[in-house]
Structure formats: structure tokens, C-alpha cells
Amino acid sequence: RNVLHRFPDVLSRLGLDGVGHLLGVCDMNQLSMTIDGPMRNVCRKLLRVDEYEGADAAKPALDVLLPIALRVQAKRDAEDAAAGKPGWGGEDRYEGDEEEEEEEDGMEGEVRLDETADAEDLFDASRRLFGGFKGQALFSLLCLVNHSCEPSTAARFSSWKGRAMVRLEALRDIECGEELTMSYIDESETLEERTSALASYGFVCRCNKCVGEGANANDVSDPDVDDNSNVD
């Protein structure tokens, strides 16, 4: 609301080109992330009631929420089946699904709910059942971290009590005084693909990986040995 209220003043000061440039800068610095929805936080609070006041105190709310969660679980199971995914919690559950973000209370196992589920079971299953909100966010300090195709850190997101938070996690040992870097793109792609992906940022990466791969490409395209020479 405050942003919209100030927009006419910003527009008059910067003009359309200036506002467009500002929006472009924001777009290049934003990060996609997912934060917990309200039901996740409701289940978290219910778990706290169960832990600190006992199961009897949590039971009235659990009696309301559990039937809802069971209906949603059946819907999620049908969606998985339609998409050809193994059943949730089954032994053949596919590996490599790392879309769930870490948070301070840990990663939940593949919990299935039934009529006997308690507050802890409901919380553990709540992220899968109720999902979150996907969007973009700007973090002022994170925007200061430069790019490298051999990054020393990676951004890790978490959502705690409805607040979106980010931290930089070291990918390797970092020397004292060494600049922290992160990758703006998929650094596993080829040099050509990475260069193309970074073009919109307005720079060409000169990290050791890019310089080395560029030198190797030049050696291949201009070999020292004559292709027509005979080698015994």
C-alpha cells in the first residue's frame, strides 16, 4: 500500500524510462522462493499446544483439522497417481525430489495420515497437503553477492512462522577475506549456455571455470597439429 501511494511521486521524479530501469533492476535481483501458507502455521501452533499443554488441549482443534487434512490427502494422492508418481510414503517413492525447503524444525518424513493421527503427524504432513505460496522476493544484502559459475555459497530459504528468510550456505571451505559468490544461473550448463543466460545481466563471467573452458574451446578450434598430417 505504501509503495502504491508513493508511485505517482516516483514516476514524476524518474519518468517512465527511469521507473522501467528501476523495475528492471529489481527483476534482475529478485529470487524465486516458496513460503509456508497459513495452514502450515496453524498446524505448527497446534503442535506447540500439544507439546506444552498436552494432547487433551489440542484435541478440539485436531478434531476439526484432521478430517480436512484427510480429504486433502486423498486429493494429493489422486494428483500423484494422475502424474505417474509413486504413492506418498511408499517404499518405491521416487528419489531426488528436493523441492521442499529446509527449515529450523527439520525436514519431515513421508508421513501418511489416518484417523488416529496426532498433532505431530498433522504438522509433519502439512507442507505436502497444504502447500505454500510461490513468488519473488528481494533481499538487500543478498543482492550484493556477485555471480560465479564456481560459487562459494548457495542461497537457502526457509519460512518460519510466516516470515520468509534467506541465508547463504557455504559450498566449500572459504578463505578469510575471500569474496562470497553465488550462481545466478544453472552453472552445470555449457559455457555457451551460461554466457547466453548471463547476457541479460549485462556482463560476461570471467570466473576460473569460464576462462578455463573458453581457453579449452579455443585450443580445440585452432589446434597446433595439422589435421591432414599423418601420425604413425
Order of alpha helices (4+ residues) and beta strands (2+ residues): alpha-beta-alpha-alpha-alpha-beta-beta-beta-beta-beta-alpha-alpha
